[in-house]
Amino acid sequence: MAKRAWLKVETLGDRVFFVNYRYVGASLSAQDVGLKGNSIYFLRGGDKGLYVYNMERGTTTLHNPGHGLQDDVAPEMLMPAS
């Protein structure tokens, strides 16, 4: 962290990483938040979907929040205060 550099890893273990196209992100315990570990959750600008990259399989899944929601909605991640 002191070097502020990206580090390539093979696994996140029980962690999940949230990334927004505008912000760096957050790392949380998957068990604590009820999500699948070893995954990166991210949003894309101008897209309503939530994307999940599975580190183990090397695949990305799109979770569509609903067909009635317009595609150009700007998504925002809200995190509870610690």
PyMOL Python script that loads the backbone (N, CA, C, O; Angstrom):
from pymol import cmd

cmd.read_pdbstr("""\
ATOM      1  N   MET A   1       0.812  -1.198   0.000  1.00  0.00           N
ATOM      2  CA  MET A   1       0.000   0.000   0.000  1.00  0.00           C
ATOM      3  C   MET A   1       0.855   1.262   0.000  1.00  0.00           C
ATOM      4  O   MET A   1       0.457   2.278  -0.570  1.00  0.00           O
ATOM      5  N   ALA A   2       2.023   1.208   0.631  1.00  0.00           N
ATOM      6  CA  ALA A   2       2.867   2.399   0.690  1.00  0.00           C
ATOM      7  C   ALA A   2       3.307   2.840  -0.704  1.00  0.00           C
ATOM      8  O   ALA A   2       3.484   4.034  -0.948  1.00  0.00           O
ATOM      9  N   LYS A   3       3.484   1.887  -1.619  1.00  0.00           N
ATOM     10  CA  LYS A   3       3.914   2.214  -2.985  1.00  0.00           C
ATOM     11  C   LYS A   3       2.747   2.627  -3.879  1.00  0.00           C
ATOM     12  O   LYS A   3       2.960   3.159  -4.969  1.00  0.00           O
ATOM     13  N   ARG A   4       1.511   2.386  -3.422  1.00  0.00           N
ATOM     14  CA  ARG A   4       0.308   2.700  -4.202  1.00  0.00           C
ATOM     15  C   ARG A   4       0.385   2.081  -5.593  1.00  0.00           C
ATOM     16  O   ARG A   4       0.155   2.754  -6.598  1.00  0.00           O
ATOM     17  N   ALA A   5       0.710   0.798  -5.638  1.00  0.00           N
ATOM     18  CA  ALA A   5       0.855   0.090  -6.912  1.00  0.00           C
ATOM     19  C   ALA A   5      -0.100  -1.102  -6.951  1.00  0.00           C
ATOM     20  O   ALA A   5      -0.432  -1.685  -5.919  1.00  0.00           O
ATOM     21  N   TRP A   6      -0.531  -1.447  -8.158  1.00  0.00           N
ATOM     22  CA  TRP A   6      -1.349  -2.634  -8.343  1.00  0.00           C
ATOM     23  C   TRP A   6      -0.485  -3.866  -8.130  1.00  0.00           C
ATOM     24  O   TRP A   6       0.705  -3.859  -8.444  1.00  0.00           O
ATOM     25  N   LEU A   7      -1.076  -4.909  -7.605  1.00  0.00           N
ATOM     26  CA  LEU A   7      -0.379  -6.158  -7.361  1.00  0.00           C
ATOM     27  C   LEU A   7      -1.191  -7.290  -7.962  1.00  0.00           C
ATOM     28  O   LEU A   7      -2.372  -7.443  -7.648  1.00  0.00           O
ATOM     29  N   LYS A   8      -0.570  -8.087  -8.825  1.00  0.00           N
ATOM     30  CA  LYS A   8      -1.262  -9.213  -9.439  1.00  0.00           C
ATOM     31  C   LYS A   8      -1.370 -10.350  -8.421  1.00  0.00           C
ATOM     32  O   LYS A   8      -0.384 -10.726  -7.787  1.00  0.00           O
ATOM     33  N   VAL A   9      -2.582 -10.892  -8.275  1.00  0.00           N
ATOM     34  CA  VAL A   9      -2.817 -12.010  -7.364  1.00  0.00           C
ATOM     35  C   VAL A   9      -3.558 -13.113  -8.110  1.00  0.00           C
ATOM     36  O   VAL A   9      -4.221 -12.856  -9.114  1.00  0.00           O
ATOM     37  N   GLU A  10      -3.444 -14.323  -7.622  1.00  0.00           N
ATOM     38  CA  GLU A  10      -4.133 -15.472  -8.227  1.00  0.00           C
ATOM     39  C   GLU A  10      -5.481 -15.733  -7.567  1.00  0.00           C
ATOM     40  O   GLU A  10      -6.374 -16.313  -8.184  1.00  0.00           O
ATOM     41  N   THR A  11      -5.632 -15.306  -6.307  1.00  0.00           N
ATOM     42  CA  THR A  11      -6.868 -15.556  -5.575  1.00  0.00           C
ATOM     43  C   THR A  11      -7.129 -14.427  -4.584  1.00  0.00           C
ATOM     44  O   THR A  11      -6.208 -13.749  -4.129  1.00  0.00           O
ATOM     45  N   LEU A  12      -8.408 -14.245  -4.264  1.00  0.00           N
ATOM     46  CA  LEU A  12      -8.805 -13.300  -3.227  1.00  0.00           C
ATOM     47  C   LEU A  12      -9.238 -14.028  -1.962  1.00  0.00           C
ATOM     48  O   LEU A  12      -9.557 -13.401  -0.952  1.00  0.00           O
ATOM     49  N   GLY A  13      -9.247 -15.359  -2.025  1.00  0.00           N
ATOM     50  CA  GLY A  13      -9.680 -16.153  -0.871  1.00  0.00           C
ATOM     51  C   GLY A  13     -11.132 -15.866  -0.534  1.00  0.00           C
ATOM     52  O   GLY A  13     -11.993 -15.899  -1.413  1.00  0.00           O
ATOM     53  N   ASP A  14     -11.407 -15.586   0.731  1.00  0.00           N
ATOM     54  CA  ASP A  14     -12.766 -15.292   1.187  1.00  0.00           C
ATOM     55  C   ASP A  14     -13.136 -13.823   0.964  1.00  0.00           C
ATOM     56  O   ASP A  14     -14.179 -13.381   1.445  1.00  0.00           O
ATOM     57  N   ARG A  15     -12.331 -13.076   0.266  1.00  0.00           N
ATOM     58  CA  ARG A  15     -12.592 -11.652   0.073  1.00  0.00           C
ATOM     59  C   ARG A  15     -13.389 -11.398  -1.202  1.00  0.00           C
ATOM     60  O   ARG A  15     -13.341 -12.184  -2.147  1.00  0.00           O
ATOM     61  N   VAL A  16     -14.115 -10.296  -1.210  1.00  0.00           N
ATOM     62  CA  VAL A  16     -14.738  -9.765  -2.423  1.00  0.00           C
ATOM     63  C   VAL A  16     -14.193  -8.354  -2.606  1.00  0.00           C
ATOM     64  O   VAL A  16     -13.883  -7.666  -1.634  1.00  0.00           O
ATOM     65  N   PHE A  17     -14.081  -7.939  -3.843  1.00  0.00           N
ATOM     66  CA  PHE A  17     -13.564  -6.615  -4.153  1.00  0.00           C
ATOM     67  C   PHE A  17     -14.604  -5.895  -4.975  1.00  0.00           C
ATOM     68  O   PHE A  17     -15.049  -6.417  -5.997  1.00  0.00           O
ATOM     69  N   PHE A  18     -15.006  -4.701  -4.551  1.00  0.00           N
ATOM     70  CA  PHE A  18     -15.973  -3.896  -5.262  1.00  0.00           C
ATOM     71  C   PHE A  18     -15.239  -2.778  -5.997  1.00  0.00           C
ATOM     72  O   PHE A  18     -14.403  -2.084  -5.418  1.00  0.00           O
ATOM     73  N   VAL A  19     -15.564  -2.612  -7.286  1.00  0.00           N
ATOM     74  CA  VAL A  19     -14.936  -1.564  -8.090  1.00  0.00           C
ATOM     75  C   VAL A  19     -16.037  -0.809  -8.831  1.00  0.00           C
ATOM     76  O   VAL A  19     -16.921  -1.409  -9.441  1.00  0.00           O
ATOM     77  N   ASN A  20     -15.964   0.500  -8.765  1.00  0.00           N
ATOM     78  CA  ASN A  20     -16.867   1.361  -9.499  1.00  0.00           C
ATOM     79  C   ASN A  20     -16.029   2.065 -10.556  1.00  0.00           C
ATOM     80  O   ASN A  20     -14.852   2.339 -10.321  1.00  0.00           O
ATOM     81  N   TYR A  21     -16.598   2.358 -11.693  1.00  0.00           N
ATOM     82  CA  TYR A  21     -15.832   3.000 -12.767  1.00  0.00           C
ATOM     83  C   TYR A  21     -15.301   4.369 -12.362  1.00  0.00           C
ATOM     84  O   TYR A  21     -14.399   4.884 -13.022  1.00  0.00           O
ATOM     85  N   ARG A  22     -15.824   4.972 -11.310  1.00  0.00           N
ATOM     86  CA  ARG A  22     -15.347   6.269 -10.848  1.00  0.00           C
ATOM     87  C   ARG A  22     -14.433   6.183  -9.626  1.00  0.00           C
ATOM     88  O   ARG A  22     -13.643   7.093  -9.375  1.00  0.00           O
ATOM     89  N   TYR A  23     -14.539   5.099  -8.874  1.00  0.00           N
ATOM     90  CA  TYR A  23     -13.815   4.990  -7.609  1.00  0.00           C
ATOM     91  C   TYR A  23     -12.935   3.747  -7.608  1.00  0.00           C
ATOM     92  O   TYR A  23     -13.142   2.837  -8.410  1.00  0.00           O
ATOM     93  N   VAL A  24     -11.972   3.708  -6.725  1.00  0.00           N
ATOM     94  CA  VAL A  24     -11.053   2.567  -6.655  1.00  0.00           C
ATOM     95  C   VAL A  24     -11.763   1.311  -6.176  1.00  0.00           C
ATOM     96  O   VAL A  24     -11.731   0.303  -6.882  1.00  0.00           O
ATOM     97  N   GLY A  25     -12.392   1.319  -5.030  1.00  0.00           N
ATOM     98  CA  GLY A  25     -13.121   0.148  -4.582  1.00  0.00           C
ATOM     99  C   GLY A  25     -12.968  -0.136  -3.105  1.00  0.00           C
ATOM    100  O   GLY A  25     -12.431   0.667  -2.343  1.00  0.00           O
ATOM    101  N   ALA A  26     -13.462  -1.317  -2.719  1.00  0.00           N
ATOM    102  CA  ALA A  26     -13.412  -1.743  -1.326  1.00  0.00           C
ATOM    103  C   ALA A  26     -13.247  -3.252  -1.282  1.00  0.00           C
ATOM    104  O   ALA A  26     -13.752  -3.965  -2.150  1.00  0.00           O
ATOM    105  N   SER A  27     -12.545  -3.735  -0.277  1.00  0.00           N
ATOM    106  CA  SER A  27     -12.350  -5.164  -0.069  1.00  0.00           C
ATOM    107  C   SER A  27     -13.076  -5.555   1.214  1.00  0.00           C
ATOM    108  O   SER A  27     -12.874  -4.946   2.264  1.00  0.00           O
ATOM    109  N   LEU A  28     -13.932  -6.587   1.115  1.00  0.00           N
ATOM    110  CA  LEU A  28     -14.729  -7.025   2.264  1.00  0.00           C
ATOM    111  C   LEU A  28     -14.677  -8.538   2.395  1.00  0.00           C
ATOM    112  O   LEU A  28     -14.369  -9.244   1.435  1.00  0.00           O
ATOM    113  N   SER A  29     -14.980  -9.026   3.586  1.00  0.00           N
ATOM    114  CA  SER A  29     -15.104 -10.466   3.806  1.00  0.00           C
ATOM    115  C   SER A  29     -16.392 -10.944   3.144  1.00  0.00           C
ATOM    116  O   SER A  29     -17.466 -10.418   3.434  1.00  0.00           O
ATOM    117  N   ALA A  30     -16.297 -11.930   2.262  1.00  0.00           N
ATOM    118  CA  ALA A  30     -17.475 -12.453   1.570  1.00  0.00           C
ATOM    119  C   ALA A  30     -18.476 -13.025   2.570  1.00  0.00           C
ATOM    120  O   ALA A  30     -19.684 -12.844   2.417  1.00  0.00           O
ATOM    121  N   GLN A  31     -17.982 -13.702   3.575  1.00  0.00           N
ATOM    122  CA  GLN A  31     -18.854 -14.307   4.578  1.00  0.00           C
ATOM    123  C   GLN A  31     -19.615 -13.226   5.347  1.00  0.00           C
ATOM    124  O   GLN A  31     -20.798 -13.398   5.639  1.00  0.00           O
ATOM    125  N   ASP A  32     -18.963 -12.133   5.672  1.00  0.00           N
ATOM    126  CA  ASP A  32     -19.608 -11.052   6.423  1.00  0.00           C
ATOM    127  C   ASP A  32     -20.729 -10.381   5.643  1.00  0.00           C
ATOM    128  O   ASP A  32     -21.721  -9.955   6.235  1.00  0.00           O
ATOM    129  N   VAL A  33     -20.588 -10.280   4.319  1.00  0.00           N
ATOM    130  CA  VAL A  33     -21.593  -9.575   3.507  1.00  0.00           C
ATOM    131  C   VAL A  33     -22.500 -10.519   2.718  1.00  0.00           C
ATOM    132  O   VAL A  33     -23.372 -10.060   1.981  1.00  0.00           O
ATOM    133  N   GLY A  34     -22.304 -11.836   2.863  1.00  0.00           N
ATOM    134  CA  GLY A  34     -23.184 -12.808   2.216  1.00  0.00           C
ATOM    135  C   GLY A  34     -23.010 -12.941   0.717  1.00  0.00           C
ATOM    136  O   GLY A  34     -23.973 -13.215   0.002  1.00  0.00           O
ATOM    137  N   LEU A  35     -21.782 -12.749   0.229  1.00  0.00           N
ATOM    138  CA  LEU A  35     -21.504 -12.866  -1.199  1.00  0.00           C
ATOM    139  C   LEU A  35     -20.509 -13.991  -1.455  1.00  0.00           C
ATOM    140  O   LEU A  35     -19.891 -14.508  -0.524  1.00  0.00           O
ATOM    141  N   LYS A  36     -20.359 -14.365  -2.720  1.00  0.00           N
ATOM    142  CA  LYS A  36     -19.418 -15.411  -3.093  1.00  0.00           C
ATOM    143  C   LYS A  36     -17.999 -14.850  -3.054  1.00  0.00           C
ATOM    144  O   LYS A  36     -17.699 -13.849  -3.703  1.00  0.00           O
ATOM    145  N   GLY A  37     -17.138 -15.503  -2.291  1.00  0.00           N
ATOM    146  CA  GLY A  37     -15.759 -15.058  -2.171  1.00  0.00           C
ATOM    147  C   GLY A  37     -14.967 -15.255  -3.448  1.00  0.00           C
ATOM    148  O   GLY A  37     -15.441 -15.869  -4.404  1.00  0.00           O
ATOM    149  N   ASN A  38     -13.756 -14.727  -3.451  1.00  0.00           N
ATOM    150  CA  ASN A  38     -12.847 -14.845  -4.589  1.00  0.00           C
ATOM    151  C   ASN A  38     -13.449 -14.222  -5.854  1.00  0.00           C
ATOM    152  O   ASN A  38     -13.238 -14.710  -6.964  1.00  0.00           O
ATOM    153  N   SER A  39     -14.203 -13.133  -5.659  1.00  0.00           N
ATOM    154  CA  SER A  39     -14.889 -12.478  -6.775  1.00  0.00           C
ATOM    155  C   SER A  39     -14.683 -10.973  -6.747  1.00  0.00           C
ATOM    156  O   SER A  39     -14.491 -10.373  -5.689  1.00  0.00           O
ATOM    157  N   ILE A  40     -14.727 -10.371  -7.944  1.00  0.00           N
ATOM    158  CA  ILE A  40     -14.646  -8.929  -8.097  1.00  0.00           C
ATOM    159  C   ILE A  40     -15.989  -8.453  -8.641  1.00  0.00           C
ATOM    160  O   ILE A  40     -16.413  -8.884  -9.714  1.00  0.00           O
ATOM    161  N   TYR A  41     -16.648  -7.581  -7.919  1.00  0.00           N
ATOM    162  CA  TYR A  41     -17.937  -7.021  -8.316  1.00  0.00           C
ATOM    163  C   TYR A  41     -17.668  -5.639  -8.892  1.00  0.00           C
ATOM    164  O   TYR A  41     -16.991  -4.823  -8.267  1.00  0.00           O
ATOM    165  N   PHE A  42     -18.199  -5.372 -10.088  1.00  0.00           N
ATOM    166  CA  PHE A  42     -17.928  -4.069 -10.691  1.00  0.00           C
ATOM    167  C   PHE A  42     -19.094  -3.561 -11.518  1.00  0.00           C
ATOM    168  O   PHE A  42     -19.956  -4.320 -11.960  1.00  0.00           O
ATOM    169  N   LEU A  43     -19.091  -2.241 -11.711  1.00  0.00           N
ATOM    170  CA  LEU A  43     -20.104  -1.539 -12.499  1.00  0.00           C
ATOM    171  C   LEU A  43     -19.421  -0.899 -13.694  1.00  0.00           C
ATOM    172  O   LEU A  43     -18.223  -0.617 -13.669  1.00  0.00           O
ATOM    173  N   ARG A  44     -20.202  -0.677 -14.737  1.00  0.00           N
ATOM    174  CA  ARG A  44     -19.697   0.028 -15.923  1.00  0.00           C
ATOM    175  C   ARG A  44     -20.534   1.273 -16.136  1.00  0.00           C
ATOM    176  O   ARG A  44     -21.752   1.240 -15.958  1.00  0.00           O
ATOM    177  N   GLY A  45     -19.904   2.361 -16.510  1.00  0.00           N
ATOM    178  CA  GLY A  45     -20.625   3.608 -16.755  1.00  0.00           C
ATOM    179  C   GLY A  45     -21.663   3.443 -17.853  1.00  0.00           C
ATOM    180  O   GLY A  45     -21.393   2.808 -18.872  1.00  0.00           O
ATOM    181  N   GLY A  46     -22.848   4.011 -17.655  1.00  0.00           N
ATOM    182  CA  GLY A  46     -23.912   3.942 -18.655  1.00  0.00           C
ATOM    183  C   GLY A  46     -24.578   2.582 -18.754  1.00  0.00           C
ATOM    184  O   GLY A  46     -25.307   2.323 -19.711  1.00  0.00           O
ATOM    185  N   ASP A  47     -24.346   1.716 -17.789  1.00  0.00           N
ATOM    186  CA  ASP A  47     -24.906   0.366 -17.801  1.00  0.00           C
ATOM    187  C   ASP A  47     -25.525   0.092 -16.439  1.00  0.00           C
ATOM    188  O   ASP A  47     -24.934   0.422 -15.411  1.00  0.00           O
ATOM    189  N   LYS A  48     -26.700  -0.504 -16.426  1.00  0.00           N
ATOM    190  CA  LYS A  48     -27.391  -0.763 -15.166  1.00  0.00           C
ATOM    191  C   LYS A  48     -26.974  -2.065 -14.499  1.00  0.00           C
ATOM    192  O   LYS A  48     -27.370  -2.331 -13.364  1.00  0.00           O
ATOM    193  N   GLY A  49     -26.193  -2.865 -15.175  1.00  0.00           N
ATOM    194  CA  GLY A  49     -25.863  -4.193 -14.665  1.00  0.00           C
ATOM    195  C   GLY A  49     -24.778  -4.211 -13.609  1.00  0.00           C
ATOM    196  O   GLY A  49     -23.951  -3.304 -13.518  1.00  0.00           O
ATOM    197  N   LEU A  50     -24.803  -5.261 -12.818  1.00  0.00           N
ATOM    198  CA  LEU A  50     -23.740  -5.557 -11.867  1.00  0.00           C
ATOM    199  C   LEU A  50     -22.975  -6.741 -12.440  1.00  0.00           C
ATOM    200  O   LEU A  50     -23.560  -7.792 -12.699  1.00  0.00           O
ATOM    201  N   TYR A  51     -21.678  -6.579 -12.638  1.00  0.00           N
ATOM    202  CA  TYR A  51     -20.839  -7.623 -13.203  1.00  0.00           C
ATOM    203  C   TYR A  51     -20.051  -8.287 -12.071  1.00  0.00           C
ATOM    204  O   TYR A  51     -19.599  -7.626 -11.136  1.00  0.00           O
ATOM    205  N   VAL A  52     -19.899  -9.604 -12.180  1.00  0.00           N
ATOM    206  CA  VAL A  52     -19.142 -10.354 -11.173  1.00  0.00           C
ATOM    207  C   VAL A  52     -18.092 -11.198 -11.886  1.00  0.00           C
ATOM    208  O   VAL A  52     -18.416 -12.082 -12.679  1.00  0.00           O
ATOM    209  N   TYR A  53     -16.815 -10.903 -11.584  1.00  0.00           N
ATOM    210  CA  TYR A  53     -15.714 -11.679 -12.147  1.00  0.00           C
ATOM    211  C   TYR A  53     -15.306 -12.724 -11.124  1.00  0.00           C
ATOM    212  O   TYR A  53     -14.923 -12.387 -10.004  1.00  0.00           O
ATOM    213  N   ASN A  54     -15.388 -14.006 -11.510  1.00  0.00           N
ATOM    214  CA  ASN A  54     -15.015 -15.119 -10.649  1.00  0.00           C
ATOM    215  C   ASN A  54     -13.544 -15.430 -10.875  1.00  0.00           C
ATOM    216  O   ASN A  54     -13.165 -15.893 -11.951  1.00  0.00           O
ATOM    217  N   MET A  55     -12.715 -15.179  -9.874  1.00  0.00           N
ATOM    218  CA  MET A  55     -11.260 -15.371 -10.001  1.00  0.00           C
ATOM    219  C   MET A  55     -10.899 -16.832 -10.260  1.00  0.00           C
ATOM    220  O   MET A  55      -9.963 -17.109 -11.010  1.00  0.00           O
ATOM    221  N   GLU A  56     -11.616 -17.756  -9.661  1.00  0.00           N
ATOM    222  CA  GLU A  56     -11.298 -19.181  -9.810  1.00  0.00           C
ATOM    223  C   GLU A  56     -11.565 -19.679 -11.230  1.00  0.00           C
ATOM    224  O   GLU A  56     -10.737 -20.375 -11.816  1.00  0.00           O
ATOM    225  N   ARG A  57     -12.727 -19.319 -11.776  1.00  0.00           N
ATOM    226  CA  ARG A  57     -13.106 -19.793 -13.111  1.00  0.00           C
ATOM    227  C   ARG A  57     -12.604 -18.887 -14.228  1.00  0.00           C
ATOM    228  O   ARG A  57     -12.474 -19.326 -15.371  1.00  0.00           O
ATOM    229  N   GLY A  58     -12.319 -17.617 -13.905  1.00  0.00           N
ATOM    230  CA  GLY A  58     -11.905 -16.673 -14.943  1.00  0.00           C
ATOM    231  C   GLY A  58     -13.057 -16.229 -15.819  1.00  0.00           C
ATOM    232  O   GLY A  58     -12.859 -15.909 -16.991  1.00  0.00           O
ATOM    233  N   THR A  59     -14.273 -16.207 -15.257  1.00  0.00           N
ATOM    234  CA  THR A  59     -15.460 -15.840 -16.024  1.00  0.00           C
ATOM    235  C   THR A  59     -16.140 -14.619 -15.410  1.00  0.00           C
ATOM    236  O   THR A  59     -15.976 -14.326 -14.226  1.00  0.00           O
ATOM    237  N   THR A  60     -16.905 -13.915 -16.240  1.00  0.00           N
ATOM    238  CA  THR A  60     -17.673 -12.755 -15.790  1.00  0.00           C
ATOM    239  C   THR A  60     -19.152 -13.023 -16.022  1.00  0.00           C
ATOM    240  O   THR A  60     -19.551 -13.481 -17.092  1.00  0.00           O
ATOM    241  N   THR A  61     -19.963 -12.730 -15.001  1.00  0.00           N
ATOM    242  CA  THR A  61     -21.411 -12.895 -15.071  1.00  0.00           C
ATOM    243  C   THR A  61     -22.066 -11.531 -14.926  1.00  0.00           C
ATOM    244  O   THR A  61     -21.635 -10.715 -14.112  1.00  0.00           O
ATOM    245  N   LEU A  62     -23.109 -11.282 -15.715  1.00  0.00           N
ATOM    246  CA  LEU A  62     -23.869 -10.045 -15.635  1.00  0.00           C
ATOM    247  C   LEU A  62     -25.147 -10.319 -14.853  1.00  0.00           C
ATOM    248  O   LEU A  62     -25.880 -11.262 -15.153  1.00  0.00           O
ATOM    249  N   HIS A  63     -25.408  -9.488 -13.849  1.00  0.00           N
ATOM    250  CA  HIS A  63     -26.665  -9.546 -13.104  1.00  0.00           C
ATOM    251  C   HIS A  63     -27.473  -8.317 -13.485  1.00  0.00           C
ATOM    252  O   HIS A  63     -27.094  -7.190 -13.168  1.00  0.00           O
ATOM    253  N   ASN A  64     -28.588  -8.542 -14.168  1.00  0.00           N
ATOM    254  CA  ASN A  64     -29.453  -7.476 -14.646  1.00  0.00           C
ATOM    255  C   ASN A  64     -30.495  -7.172 -13.572  1.00  0.00           C
ATOM    256  O   ASN A  64     -31.235  -8.070 -13.170  1.00  0.00           O
ATOM    257  N   PRO A  65     -30.571  -5.912 -13.092  1.00  0.00           N
ATOM    258  CA  PRO A  65     -31.517  -5.593 -12.028  1.00  0.00           C
ATOM    259  C   PRO A  65     -32.974  -5.530 -12.482  1.00  0.00           C
ATOM    260  O   PRO A  65     -33.870  -5.397 -11.649  1.00  0.00           O
ATOM    261  N   GLY A  66     -33.221  -5.622 -13.763  1.00  0.00           N
ATOM    262  CA  GLY A  66     -34.602  -5.623 -14.247  1.00  0.00           C
ATOM    263  C   GLY A  66     -34.727  -5.003 -15.620  1.00  0.00           C
ATOM    264  O   GLY A  66     -34.026  -4.049 -15.958  1.00  0.00           O
ATOM    265  N   HIS A  67     -35.632  -5.561 -16.405  1.00  0.00           N
ATOM    266  CA  HIS A  67     -35.813  -5.077 -17.772  1.00  0.00           C
ATOM    267  C   HIS A  67     -36.486  -3.712 -17.809  1.00  0.00           C
ATOM    268  O   HIS A  67     -36.352  -2.983 -18.791  1.00  0.00           O
ATOM    269  N   GLY A  68     -37.213  -3.357 -16.745  1.00  0.00           N
ATOM    270  CA  GLY A  68     -37.918  -2.080 -16.717  1.00  0.00           C
ATOM    271  C   GLY A  68     -37.022  -0.892 -16.410  1.00  0.00           C
ATOM    272  O   GLY A  68     -37.446   0.254 -16.563  1.00  0.00           O
ATOM    273  N   LEU A  69     -35.804  -1.141 -15.985  1.00  0.00           N
ATOM    274  CA  LEU A  69     -34.865  -0.068 -15.654  1.00  0.00           C
ATOM    275  C   LEU A  69     -34.061   0.286 -16.895  1.00  0.00           C
ATOM    276  O   LEU A  69     -33.499  -0.596 -17.545  1.00  0.00           O
ATOM    277  N   GLN A  70     -34.001   1.568 -17.226  1.00  0.00           N
ATOM    278  CA  GLN A  70     -33.292   1.991 -18.435  1.00  0.00           C
ATOM    279  C   GLN A  70     -31.803   1.679 -18.349  1.00  0.00           C
ATOM    280  O   GLN A  70     -31.227   1.679 -17.261  1.00  0.00           O
ATOM    281  N   ASP A  71     -31.180   1.412 -19.499  1.00  0.00           N
ATOM    282  CA  ASP A  71     -29.756   1.083 -19.554  1.00  0.00           C
ATOM    283  C   ASP A  71     -28.844   2.248 -19.217  1.00  0.00           C
ATOM    284  O   ASP A  71     -27.717   2.033 -18.774  1.00  0.00           O
ATOM    285  N   ASP A  72     -29.302   3.479 -19.416  1.00  0.00           N
ATOM    286  CA  ASP A  72     -28.417   4.617 -19.193  1.00  0.00           C
ATOM    287  C   ASP A  72     -28.453   5.148 -17.757  1.00  0.00           C
ATOM    288  O   ASP A  72     -27.983   6.255 -17.491  1.00  0.00           O
ATOM    289  N   VAL A  73     -29.003   4.371 -16.848  1.00  0.00           N
ATOM    290  CA  VAL A  73     -29.034   4.761 -15.438  1.00  0.00           C
ATOM    291  C   VAL A  73     -27.617   4.701 -14.879  1.00  0.00           C
ATOM    292  O   VAL A  73     -26.897   3.735 -15.132  1.00  0.00           O
ATOM    293  N   ALA A  74     -27.214   5.706 -14.134  1.00  0.00           N
ATOM    294  CA  ALA A  74     -25.870   5.735 -13.546  1.00  0.00           C
ATOM    295  C   ALA A  74     -25.890   4.963 -12.232  1.00  0.00           C
ATOM    296  O   ALA A  74     -26.497   5.421 -11.264  1.00  0.00           O
ATOM    297  N   PRO A  75     -25.239   3.798 -12.175  1.00  0.00           N
ATOM    298  CA  PRO A  75     -25.235   2.998 -10.947  1.00  0.00           C
ATOM    299  C   PRO A  75     -24.342   3.614  -9.887  1.00  0.00           C
ATOM    300  O   PRO A  75     -23.361   4.287 -10.205  1.00  0.00           O
ATOM    301  N   GLU A  76     -24.682   3.385  -8.632  1.00  0.00           N
ATOM    302  CA  GLU A  76     -23.868   3.834  -7.508  1.00  0.00           C
ATOM    303  C   GLU A  76     -23.799   2.708  -6.500  1.00  0.00           C
ATOM    304  O   GLU A  76     -24.794   2.028  -6.251  1.00  0.00           O
ATOM    305  N   MET A  77     -22.625   2.509  -5.919  1.00  0.00           N
ATOM    306  CA  MET A  77     -22.467   1.522  -4.853  1.00  0.00           C
ATOM    307  C   MET A  77     -22.606   2.238  -3.525  1.00  0.00           C
ATOM    308  O   MET A  77     -21.964   3.263  -3.293  1.00  0.00           O
ATOM    309  N   LEU A  78     -23.440   1.700  -2.657  1.00  0.00           N
ATOM    310  CA  LEU A  78     -23.624   2.242  -1.323  1.00  0.00           C
ATOM    311  C   LEU A  78     -23.093   1.220  -0.330  1.00  0.00           C
ATOM    312  O   LEU A  78     -23.457   0.045  -0.385  1.00  0.00           O
ATOM    313  N   MET A  79     -22.244   1.662   0.565  1.00  0.00           N
ATOM    314  CA  MET A  79     -21.642   0.781   1.568  1.00  0.00           C
ATOM    315  C   MET A  79     -22.083   1.239   2.946  1.00  0.00           C
ATOM    316  O   MET A  79     -22.114   2.437   3.228  1.00  0.00           O
ATOM    317  N   PRO A  80     -22.425   0.283   3.809  1.00  0.00           N
ATOM    318  CA  PRO A  80     -22.802   0.679   5.177  1.00  0.00           C
ATOM    319  C   PRO A  80     -21.603   1.256   5.917  1.00  0.00           C
ATOM    320  O   PRO A  80     -20.460   0.860   5.691  1.00  0.00           O
ATOM    321  N   ALA A  81     -21.890   2.192   6.800  1.00  0.00           N
ATOM    322  CA  ALA A  81     -20.819   2.776   7.621  1.00  0.00           C
ATOM    323  C   ALA A  81     -20.301   1.730   8.588  1.00  0.00           C
ATOM    324  O   ALA A  81     -21.075   0.935   9.122  1.00  0.00           O
ATOM    325  N   SER A  82     -19.004   1.726   8.813  1.00  0.00           N
ATOM    326  CA  SER A  82     -18.441   0.705   9.708  1.00  0.00           C
ATOM    327  C   SER A  82     -18.511   1.126  11.151  1.00  0.00           C
ATOM    328  O   SER A  82     -18.081   0.382  12.032  1.00  0.00           O
TER     329      SER A  82
END
""", "prot")
cmd.dss("prot")
cmd.show_as("cartoon", "prot")
cmd.util.cbc("prot")
cmd.orient("prot")
